[in-house]
Amino acid sequence: MARPPEPAGSAARLLIACALGIEKAALRSGVRALDADGGPGDVTVLRTGMGPVNAERAVLAACASSPLREAAVVASGFCAGLAPGMHPGDLVVADETRVDEVTTACTAAGLLRQAVARAVPGRTVHGGLLTGVDHVVRGSERARLEATGAIAVDMESAATLSSALRAGPRPVAAVRVVVDAPEHELVRIGTVRGGISAFRVLRAVLPAFYEWHRSLLLPRR
């Protein structure tokens, strides 16, 4: 299992990686809103493109650049819920991610989960294994993936975190908004723009990323 370093304050910057344009728009609008209120700078929102191959390539390149060599990395955006009873607009804060038998432990997941709950009160926040695939999951495949212990699935988080750690030790995390669940399956990703509030939830969760990141910068007692 790939393990990130203990929270000890080594990260000076924060890199938030996502796949889709709509995800980047939500995250960047959240960053701008916080910056307007005097929030912290030194945040990069990176659109990797869809799929694990694109995520790996983009994150490795970003983390090789001088400003981001030691940056904390958060994989964010939308995901599909696997557990019955999950609903669009729920959040997933991963304890670990897995793809191709490679498992990556997330840094201070409990702390981040508490920060997310404060940032979006009234939303259900799930913790557990976030698994990675290279295609959109539909129908009976959900049950098969849930049987592996996963609570949610997406195409980029696991590749993002494992690639970030390949580039060097750093804190890593994954926070996803559920847009697709067993009882609420999407026909196409474009319907995210419709009746659900995933965009607003993703935008609203940014303060939790900052709170988590600041906690990692504090000296260890």
Disulfide bonds with the S-S distance in Angstrom:
none
